[in-house]
Amino acid sequence: MSDQSRRDFIATTAAAATAATAATAATAATAALSAASFIAPSNFGAWQSAKAPAPSKTINIGVIGAGGRGSGAANDTLSINPNVRIVAIADIDVAKATAARDALAEEYNKDGATRVAVPNERIFGGIDGYQKVLDLKDVDLVILATAPGFRHVHITAAVAARKHVFAEKPVCVDVAGYRACCAAHDKALAQGTCIVTGTQYRRQPSFIEGIKKIREGMIGDVVAMTSRYCSNGIWYRDRKPGMSDMEYQIYNWMHFIWLSGDQITEQAVHNIDVVHWVMGGPPVRAFASGSRWNRPADSEMWDSISCDYEFADGRICSFTGRHWANSDNQGDNVVYGSKGIAYLRAFDSGTQITDRNGKELFSIKGNIGAAYKQEHKELVEAVVASRPIVELRQTAESSLMAVMGREAAYSGQTATWDFMTNKSQLDLMPKLVTIPGDAPAPFVRKPGEYRLQ
């Protein structure tokens, strides 16, 4: 397996993809994507009039990362879009990719249908399997769902190959990744290819309508906000005999910061994206703290991070994220206004808005399962209509907000948006990524010793 560095990844994949024939997409235009007006602030350029590559009869999809989210996203798009077909799957673990192919084929290749058309020669393993999918001329759209540390590399390569993209969240775990995503966003806009991200709350009516009511003034002026992602824990995978350090860290990726970004980035980015949405953009500074005492010995994760995000007009959002066993779970976002309070609740719990005396003014049920599918429906409809959605920058900003809070907690220093976007050199990707191979020695960041980078 060839050695891969961040620069090698991007340089080689861009060169290979530029030589490829432009990707194609689907049939004639369908519905008008009415919900999209609430997806992103207009200055992020979520809509672009540039034409995407000419559509084909069926949209062929390649899946890169065949774990829970990759196979889940493939299932979501197959279930809601009749005009899509899975034609290639890549995963570091070939057995996982094969198992995903078999499970999807069993579900969707019925009554003579071949909606999962992935022969063995289109199942790719190893670090460079993603590039083999991108090299396939008949792949129109890719689902990117590997460990988050690789996301910006795969996005950069997919945009260079002129593929439409569904990218799972977060889209970056460090500042170098954020900058790569911003460049990829601009390139996708220029060439007219789609990038939709896995921030499903932006497709969930309970959030869309709740935030619309806030914008319309139902709670008065927004004064402050709280956001929480508190659960009882996260998976941990024991090392298998014979694994190299790199194989093990990628296998147990949640526990290594260069791969997951810690809980605040990997999981709580959903809530932080809602903060970004409500507040209209990123904060100016973050002040944070946290704790670590229950993690496995080789885990780099903290148990908890609490962060105050301060915005330019002085408003504060207080965020709390934690993994504590036998403790209360909480995943809600609460927006405090001068006239009322909006409860933007997680998952299926819906939205409720009250006045300051607790009288209900508005409520709507939640359905997160439908939102998972809706993001794929809107992506495919945008491809078919040649009206590209490009929303990478907003998700990159939300991801960097999470990184900013994490780095403020790890260091004990105040992190500013200006520092993170203009001065930071934070780049967590190892210089060499090879299977089998060495990996960075795990270490726990300690405030006072670890510093902003």
NUZA-456841 format. One record per residue (C-alpha): residue number from 0; residue in three letters; x negated, z, y. Coordinates in Angstrom, 2 decimals. Each point is the difference from the previous one (the first is absolute). Layout:
N
NUM/ALA/X/Z/Y
...
This chain:
453
0/MET/0.00/0.00/0.00
1/SER/-1.45/-0.98/3.36
2/ASP/-0.83/2.65/2.56
3/GLN/2.41/0.22/2.92
4/SER/-0.47/1.59/3.41
5/ARG/2.53/0.05/2.85
6/ARG/-1.78/-2.90/1.73
7/ASP/-0.52/-1.85/-3.29
8/PHE/3.68/0.37/-0.87
9/ILE/1.19/-1.40/3.31
10/ALA/-2.63/-2.70/0.44
11/THR/0.23/-1.45/-3.51
12/THR/3.77/0.15/-0.25
13/ALA/0.49/-1.56/3.43
14/ALA/-2.33/-2.85/-0.87
15/ALA/1.66/-0.63/-3.35
16/ALA/3.49/0.17/1.43
17/THR/-0.71/-2.32/2.91
18/ALA/-0.86/-2.72/-2.47
19/ALA/3.28/0.45/-1.84
20/THR/3.15/-2.02/0.62
21/ALA/2.51/1.78/2.26
22/ALA/2.50/2.19/-1.79
23/THR/3.63/-1.09/-0.27
24/ALA/3.30/1.87/0.01
25/ALA/3.73/-0.48/-0.84
26/THR/3.19/-2.04/0.61
27/ALA/2.26/-0.51/3.03
28/ALA/0.79/2.70/2.55
29/THR/2.39/2.80/-0.87
30/ALA/1.14/3.15/1.81
31/ALA/-1.18/0.86/3.52
32/LEU/-1.82/3.33/-0.53
33/SER/2.23/1.93/2.43
34/ALA/-1.61/3.37/-0.79
35/ALA/-3.44/-1.20/1.00
36/SER/0.56/0.66/3.70
37/PHE/-0.55/3.69/-0.69
38/ILE/-3.12/-0.46/-2.08
39/ALA/-2.75/-0.20/2.60
40/PRO/-0.59/0.20/3.74
41/SER/-0.10/-3.51/1.43
42/ASN/-3.54/0.37/1.30
43/PHE/-1.26/0.11/-3.59
44/GLY/1.19/-3.58/-0.49
45/ALA/2.13/0.64/-3.08
46/TRP/1.60/-3.43/0.46
47/GLN/-1.87/-3.21/0.62
48/SER/1.31/-3.51/0.47
49/ALA/-2.95/-1.60/-1.80
50/LYS/0.96/-1.82/-3.16
51/ALA/-1.11/1.32/-3.38
52/PRO/-1.25/-2.43/-2.67
53/ALA/2.76/-2.33/-1.23
54/PRO/2.29/1.77/-2.49
55/SER/0.18/-0.85/-3.67
56/LYS/3.00/0.29/-2.31
57/THR/-0.94/3.40/-1.44
58/ILE/-2.23/2.65/1.53
59/ASN/-2.84/0.80/-2.39
60/ILE/-1.29/3.57/0.26
61/GLY/-3.30/1.51/-1.07
62/VAL/-0.18/3.76/-0.54
63/ILE/-3.28/1.74/0.85
64/GLY/0.08/3.56/-1.30
65/ALA/2.29/0.56/-2.99
66/GLY/0.57/3.76/0.21
67/GLY/3.21/1.72/1.00
68/ARG/0.33/-1.55/3.44
69/GLY/-1.18/-3.47/-0.99
70/SER/2.33/-0.31/-2.96
71/GLY/2.73/1.73/2.02
72/ALA/-0.34/-2.49/2.85
73/ALA/0.06/-2.89/-2.47
74/ASN/3.20/1.40/-1.48
75/ASP/1.51/0.44/3.47
76/THR/-0.61/-3.60/1.05
77/LEU/1.17/-1.43/-3.33
78/SER/3.17/2.06/0.15
79/ILE/1.04/-1.06/3.51
80/ASN/-1.42/-3.52/0.37
81/PRO/1.25/-2.59/-2.49
82/ASN/-2.53/-2.58/1.20
83/VAL/-3.25/1.83/-0.83
84/ARG/-2.21/-0.07/-3.06
85/ILE/-3.01/2.10/-1.03
86/VAL/-2.83/-2.35/-1.03
87/ALA/-3.17/2.17/-0.01
88/ILE/-0.98/3.67/-0.24
89/ALA/-3.34/1.67/0.72
90/ASP/-1.10/3.57/-0.60
91/ILE/-3.35/1.60/-0.63
92/ASP/1.48/1.03/-3.37
93/VAL/1.06/-3.15/-1.88
94/ALA/2.10/2.06/-2.39
95/LYS/2.04/1.34/2.92
96/ALA/0.54/-3.50/1.37
97/THR/1.09/-1.21/-3.44
98/ALA/2.40/2.90/-0.43
99/ALA/1.54/-0.71/3.42
100/ARG/0.43/-3.67/-0.91
101/ASP/1.67/0.88/-3.30
102/ALA/2.39/2.54/1.55
103/LEU/1.05/-2.38/2.79
104/ALA/0.42/-2.90/-2.42
105/GLU/2.19/2.09/-2.28
106/GLU/2.26/0.82/2.95
107/TYR/0.15/-3.38/1.76
108/ASN/-0.69/-2.71/-2.60
109/LYS/3.48/0.04/-1.49
110/ASP/2.42/-2.79/-0.88
111/GLY/-2.72/-2.61/0.23
112/ALA/-1.32/1.11/3.39
113/THR/-3.76/0.06/0.66
114/ARG/-0.18/2.08/3.14
115/VAL/-3.16/1.67/-1.27
116/ALA/-2.28/-2.91/-0.90
117/VAL/-3.36/1.70/-0.52
118/PRO/-1.97/-1.34/-2.97
119/ASN/-3.01/1.99/-1.15
120/GLU/-2.37/-2.26/1.93
121/ARG/1.74/1.11/3.23
122/ILE/-0.63/3.68/-0.61
123/PHE/-3.19/1.00/1.77
124/GLY/-2.08/3.17/-0.21
125/GLY/-2.95/1.49/1.79
126/ILE/-0.88/0.59/3.64
127/ASP/0.24/-3.70/0.85
128/GLY/3.32/-0.66/-1.79
129/TYR/1.81/-0.15/3.33
130/GLN/-2.07/-3.01/1.07
131/LYS/0.91/-1.86/-3.17
132/VAL/3.68/0.42/0.90
133/LEU/-0.64/-1.17/3.55
134/ASP/-1.85/-3.06/-1.30
135/LEU/3.15/-1.22/-1.79
136/LYS/1.43/-2.81/2.12
137/ASP/3.56/0.52/-1.23
138/VAL/0.14/3.66/1.10
139/ASP/2.03/0.15/3.21
140/LEU/0.24/3.76/0.53
141/VAL/-1.95/3.01/-1.20
142/ILE/0.97/3.62/-0.52
143/LEU/-2.96/2.27/0.86
144/ALA/0.35/3.39/-1.67
145/THR/-3.40/1.20/-1.19
146/ALA/-1.56/3.29/1.09
147/PRO/0.27/0.03/3.84
148/GLY/-3.75/-0.04/0.58
149/PHE/-0.02/-3.67/-1.01
150/ARG/3.07/-1.00/2.00
151/HIS/-1.65/-1.40/3.12
152/VAL/-2.44/-2.00/-2.12
153/HIS/2.83/-1.59/-1.97
154/ILE/2.07/-0.62/3.14
155/THR/-2.95/-1.72/1.69
156/ALA/-0.57/-2.22/-3.02
157/ALA/3.71/-0.81/-0.43
158/VAL/0.40/-1.02/3.64
159/ALA/-3.15/-2.14/-0.24
160/ALA/1.58/-1.68/-3.05
161/ARG/3.19/-0.62/2.04
162/LYS/2.16/2.03/-2.34
163/HIS/3.08/1.86/1.13
164/VAL/-0.54/3.72/-0.57
165/PHE/1.86/3.12/-1.00
166/ALA/-2.45/2.87/0.56
167/GLU/0.74/3.49/-1.20
168/LYS/-0.64/2.90/2.34
169/PRO/-2.38/1.28/1.23
170/VAL/-1.81/-3.13/1.09
171/CYS/-3.22/1.82/0.88
172/VAL/-1.71/3.34/-0.67
173/ASP/-2.69/-0.22/2.68
174/VAL/-0.79/-1.63/3.33
175/ALA/-1.83/-2.98/-1.46
176/GLY/3.12/-0.78/-2.02
177/TYR/2.19/0.31/3.09
178/ARG/-2.10/-2.52/1.89
179/ALA/0.09/-2.41/-2.94
180/CYS/3.80/0.28/-0.10
181/CYS/0.33/-0.73/3.72
182/ALA/-2.09/-3.14/-0.45
183/ALA/2.08/-1.05/-3.02
184/HIS/3.22/0.59/1.96
185/ASP/-1.15/-2.31/2.78
186/LYS/-1.09/-2.69/-2.45
187/ALA/3.32/0.12/-1.87
188/LEU/1.86/-0.37/3.30
189/ALA/-2.11/-2.98/0.94
190/GLN/0.46/-1.82/-3.29
191/GLY/3.64/0.96/-0.60
192/THR/-0.24/2.02/-3.21
193/CYS/1.98/3.18/-0.67
194/ILE/-1.26/3.54/-0.42
195/VAL/2.65/2.58/-0.90
196/THR/-1.07/3.55/-0.80
197/GLY/1.40/2.72/-2.25
198/THR/1.43/2.18/2.76
199/GLN/3.48/-0.08/-1.46
200/TYR/1.57/2.43/2.49
201/ARG/-0.12/-2.88/2.50
202/ARG/2.41/-1.84/-2.31
203/GLN/2.24/2.99/-0.75
204/PRO/3.26/0.01/2.02
205/SER/0.01/3.80/0.33
206/PHE/-3.28/-0.23/1.93
207/ILE/0.78/-3.26/1.80
208/GLU/3.37/1.22/1.27
209/GLY/-1.23/3.53/0.74
210/ILE/-2.88/-1.24/2.13
211/LYS/2.32/-2.51/1.66
212/LYS/2.24/2.91/1.03
213/ILE/-3.04/1.84/1.37
214/ARG/-0.95/-3.11/1.99
215/GLU/3.55/-0.20/1.36
216/GLY/-0.27/3.58/1.30
217/MET/2.21/1.93/-2.41
218/ILE/-2.39/2.99/0.06
219/GLY/-1.10/-0.51/3.61
220/ASP/-3.69/-0.17/0.78
221/VAL/-2.28/0.45/-3.02
222/VAL/-1.85/3.26/0.62
223/ALA/-1.92/0.68/-3.21
224/MET/-0.06/-0.70/-3.72
225/THR/-0.93/1.56/-3.33
226/SER/-0.96/-1.92/-3.13
227/ARG/-0.65/1.42/-3.47
228/TYR/-1.17/-1.29/-3.35
229/CYS/-0.18/3.11/-2.17
230/SER/0.15/-0.19/-3.79
231/ASN/-1.13/1.96/-3.02
232/GLY/-2.99/-2.08/-1.01
233/ILE/-1.43/-3.32/-1.10
234/TRP/-1.33/-1.50/-3.20
235/TYR/-3.57/0.45/-1.21
236/ARG/-1.58/-2.10/-2.77
237/ASP/-2.69/1.45/-2.21
238/ARG/-3.09/-2.09/-0.49
239/LYS/-0.03/-2.07/-3.18
240/PRO/-3.08/-0.07/-2.24
241/GLY/-2.48/-2.69/0.94
242/MET/1.30/-0.59/3.52
243/SER/-2.60/-0.70/2.69
244/ASP/0.33/1.90/3.26
245/MET/1.55/-3.02/1.72
246/GLU/2.47/-0.62/-2.83
247/TYR/1.04/3.64/0.06
248/GLN/0.49/0.17/3.76
249/ILE/2.13/-3.14/0.04
250/TYR/1.98/1.30/-2.99
251/ASN/0.56/3.38/1.73
252/TRP/0.14/-1.58/3.46
253/MET/2.38/2.44/1.71
254/HIS/-2.71/2.67/0.05
255/PHE/-2.76/-1.97/1.73
256/ILE/0.34/-0.55/3.71
257/TRP/-1.56/-3.46/0.13
258/LEU/2.76/-1.16/-2.35
259/SER/3.10/1.98/1.07
260/GLY/-0.68/1.39/3.46
261/ASP/1.39/3.42/-1.14
262/GLN/3.68/0.93/-0.12
263/ILE/0.60/-0.41/3.74
264/THR/-1.05/-3.66/-0.21
265/GLU/1.17/-1.04/-3.47
266/GLN/3.41/1.70/-0.08
267/ALA/0.87/1.41/3.41
268/VAL/-0.65/-3.30/1.76
269/HIS/3.72/-0.64/-0.58
270/ASN/0.87/2.91/2.28
271/ILE/-2.78/-0.73/2.45
272/ASP/1.31/-3.56/0.25
273/VAL/3.39/1.44/0.99
274/VAL/-1.78/2.04/2.71
275/HIS/-1.67/-3.21/1.23
276/TRP/3.41/-1.71/-0.02
277/VAL/1.88/2.75/1.85
278/MET/-2.73/0.62/2.57
279/GLY/-0.59/-3.69/0.61
280/GLY/-3.64/-0.14/-1.04
281/PRO/-3.05/2.12/-0.83
282/PRO/-0.96/3.35/1.58
283/VAL/-2.89/0.62/2.35
284/ARG/-1.50/2.90/-1.95
285/ALA/0.33/2.13/-3.13
286/PHE/-0.84/3.66/-0.63
287/ALA/0.18/1.10/-3.63
288/SER/-0.86/2.53/-2.66
289/GLY/0.54/0.42/-3.71
290/SER/-0.96/1.71/-3.23
291/ARG/-1.48/-0.59/-3.42
292/TRP/-0.07/2.41/-2.92
293/ASN/2.06/-1.43/-2.87
294/ARG/-1.48/-3.43/-0.65
295/PRO/-2.04/-0.89/-3.11
296/ALA/-3.72/0.49/0.49
297/ASP/-0.87/-3.67/0.51
298/SER/2.98/-0.81/2.24
299/GLU/-0.82/-0.69/3.64
300/MET/3.60/0.58/1.12
301/TRP/1.16/2.91/2.09
302/ASP/3.13/1.93/-0.97
303/SER/1.55/-0.20/3.45
304/ILE/-0.45/-1.54/3.43
305/SER/1.97/0.91/3.12
306/CYS/-0.45/-2.09/3.11
307/ASP/1.35/-0.03/3.54
308/TYR/0.18/-3.55/1.31
309/GLU/0.11/-0.14/3.80
310/PHE/1.37/-3.08/1.73
311/ALA/-0.89/-1.40/3.41
312/ASP/3.03/1.52/1.72
313/GLY/-0.77/3.47/-1.38
314/ARG/2.52/0.01/-2.84
315/ILE/-1.15/1.58/-3.27
316/CYS/0.75/-0.82/-3.63
317/SER/-0.92/2.79/-2.39
318/PHE/-0.80/-1.38/-3.46
319/THR/-0.41/2.05/-3.20
320/GLY/-1.08/-1.39/-3.37
321/ARG/-0.83/2.03/-3.10
322/HIS/-0.13/0.17/-3.79
323/TRP/0.87/3.58/-0.94
324/ALA/1.41/0.95/-3.39
325/ASN/3.15/2.13/-0.13
326/SER/0.74/-0.63/3.68
327/ASP/2.81/-1.62/1.94
328/ASN/0.01/-3.78/0.13
329/GLN/0.70/-1.60/3.38
330/GLY/-0.33/-3.61/1.10
331/ASP/2.13/-0.27/3.12
332/ASN/-0.61/-1.14/3.56
333/VAL/1.83/1.87/2.77
334/VAL/0.22/-1.39/3.53
335/TYR/0.88/2.48/2.76
336/GLY/1.73/-1.38/3.07
337/SER/1.24/1.47/3.26
338/LYS/3.62/-0.34/-1.21
339/GLY/-0.23/0.08/-3.78
340/ILE/-2.03/-0.12/-3.20
341/ALA/-0.48/-2.88/-2.46
342/TYR/-0.79/0.81/-3.63
343/LEU/-1.62/-3.05/-1.61
344/ARG/-0.08/1.19/-3.59
345/ALA/-2.21/-1.32/-2.76
346/PHE/0.87/-2.06/-3.05
347/ASP/3.81/-0.14/-0.55
348/SER/0.95/2.92/2.23
349/GLY/1.16/-2.05/2.98
350/THR/0.06/0.63/3.73
351/GLN/2.02/2.51/1.99
352/ILE/0.14/0.38/3.79
353/THR/1.47/3.08/1.67
354/ASP/0.35/1.30/3.51
355/ARG/-1.91/3.11/1.02
356/ASN/2.86/2.18/-1.27
357/GLY/-0.09/-1.53/-3.48
358/LYS/3.05/-2.25/0.35
359/GLU/-0.47/-3.17/-2.03
360/LEU/-0.12/-3.17/2.09
361/PHE/-1.11/-2.49/-2.64
362/SER/-0.88/-0.15/-3.69
363/ILE/-0.92/-2.67/-2.54
364/LYS/-0.98/0.17/-3.65
365/GLY/-3.45/-1.00/-1.24
366/ASN/-0.94/-2.37/-2.81
367/ILE/-3.73/-0.34/-0.46
368/GLY/0.35/-2.15/-3.12
369/ALA/1.79/-2.67/2.00
370/ALA/-2.68/0.21/2.70
371/TYR/-2.76/-0.69/-2.55
372/LYS/1.81/-3.22/-0.89
373/GLN/0.93/-0.90/3.58
374/GLU/-3.62/-0.31/1.10
375/HIS/-0.53/-2.66/-2.68
376/LYS/3.26/-1.73/0.84
377/GLU/-0.97/-0.30/3.66
378/LEU/-3.49/-1.18/-0.90
379/VAL/1.26/-2.78/-2.26
380/GLU/2.70/-1.04/2.47
381/ALA/-2.61/-0.19/2.75
382/VAL/-2.20/-2.22/-2.16
383/VAL/2.92/-2.27/-0.86
384/ALA/1.09/-0.27/3.64
385/SER/-3.57/-0.58/1.26
386/ARG/0.48/2.93/2.41
387/PRO/-2.93/2.21/-0.93
388/ILE/0.20/3.76/0.25
389/VAL/-3.43/1.41/0.84
390/GLU/0.11/3.79/0.26
391/LEU/-3.48/0.99/-1.16
392/ARG/-1.19/1.37/3.33
393/GLN/2.78/2.59/0.27
394/THR/-0.73/1.25/-3.53
395/ALA/-3.73/-0.02/0.72
396/GLU/0.68/2.18/3.05
397/SER/2.13/2.40/-2.06
398/SER/-2.71/0.10/-2.68
399/LEU/-2.65/0.71/2.65
400/MET/2.18/2.77/1.42
401/ALA/-0.18/1.62/-3.44
402/VAL/-3.77/-0.53/-0.15
403/MET/-0.29/1.48/3.51
404/GLY/1.87/3.15/-1.06
405/ARG/-2.06/0.31/-3.15
406/GLU/-3.31/-0.35/1.85
407/ALA/1.10/2.54/2.63
408/ALA/0.78/2.49/-2.79
409/TYR/-3.16/-0.69/-1.99
410/SER/-2.25/0.39/3.05
411/GLY/1.83/2.65/2.01
412/GLN/-0.38/-2.30/3.01
413/THR/2.60/-1.64/2.20
414/ALA/0.27/-3.67/-0.94
415/THR/1.13/-2.46/2.66
416/TRP/1.52/-3.43/-0.46
417/ASP/-2.62/-1.41/2.34
418/PHE/-2.79/1.39/-2.17
419/MET/1.58/-1.19/-3.25
420/THR/0.66/-3.54/1.20
421/ASN/-3.02/-0.61/2.25
422/LYS/-2.86/2.27/-1.05
423/SER/0.41/1.23/-3.55
424/GLN/-2.20/-1.53/-2.69
425/LEU/1.91/1.56/-2.90
426/ASP/-0.51/-2.25/-3.03
427/LEU/0.67/1.63/-3.37
428/MET/-0.47/-3.00/-2.29
429/PRO/-3.10/0.44/-2.20
430/LYS/-2.71/-2.55/0.67
431/LEU/0.16/-1.03/-3.63
432/VAL/3.17/-0.21/-2.10
433/THR/-0.61/-1.16/-3.55
434/ILE/1.53/0.67/-3.43
435/PRO/-1.67/1.76/-1.72
436/GLY/-2.02/1.62/2.73
437/ASP/-0.85/2.97/2.18
438/ALA/2.40/1.50/2.53
439/PRO/-0.42/2.32/2.99
440/ALA/-0.55/3.63/-1.00
441/PRO/3.25/1.90/0.72
442/PHE/-0.12/2.56/2.79
443/VAL/2.51/2.10/1.89
444/ARG/0.01/-0.39/3.79
445/LYS/-0.48/3.38/1.71
446/PRO/0.92/0.56/3.66
447/GLY/-3.02/0.84/2.08
448/GLU/-2.30/-1.87/-2.38
449/TYR/1.82/-3.31/-0.24
450/ARG/0.23/-1.81/3.34
451/LEU/1.99/-2.88/1.40
452/GLN/-1.73/-3.26/-0.80
